[in-house]
């Protein structure tokens, strides 16, 4: 019984499509190698999968460049010259765009206005006004953003200041008004200094007592 006829259409399932591509690609490369060996042919194959992955086969007795050169010679075409001409045309268009942009910038700065007519001058004036409006709107937006940020920072500092006053009042019981903040801080610093002074005085008295006592005299 012969194999059933397979309908040639795009395989919708991605996995099946990739498996089929891999199998048939290997089959084509095998046939190309057989042509190279059996018939002494020069074969070059370039394939791109649906995932843009390139696969290539080139006969061992030649190179890809030699195949391209022979192709151009046989057909009488020059691929590289055509590509060069396209690049030259693209370069020409880019130069035109660059020159036009330079003229626009110069006109916006008030230069090269002699060759402009009344309509062009009117359009230029309208464009400058719109540009100024855009710059002004952006400036106001930046100012508002910075102002909001500063206000948030000030509010945060005020909240921290209030929390510090509450902590000092709870600790020392003497901060009743916001103006008493300096007194509370001075009191806290004074208490610490007083403790340090007392400790230093106590140590000095101990050293003096040891100096006055002299050597320990005992009867033998």
Secondary structure, 3 states (H helix, E strand, C coil): CCCCCCCCCCCCCHHHHHHHHHHHHHHHHHHHHHHHHHHCCCCEEEEECCCCCEEEEECCCCCHHHHHHHHHHHHCCCHHHHHHHHHHHHHHHHHHHHHHHHHHHHHHCCCCCCCCCHHHHHHHHHHHHHHHHHHHHHHHHHHHHHHHHHHHHHHHHHHHHHHHHHHHHHHHCCCCCHHHHHHHHHHHHHHHHHHHHHHHHHHHHHHHHHHHHCCCCCCC
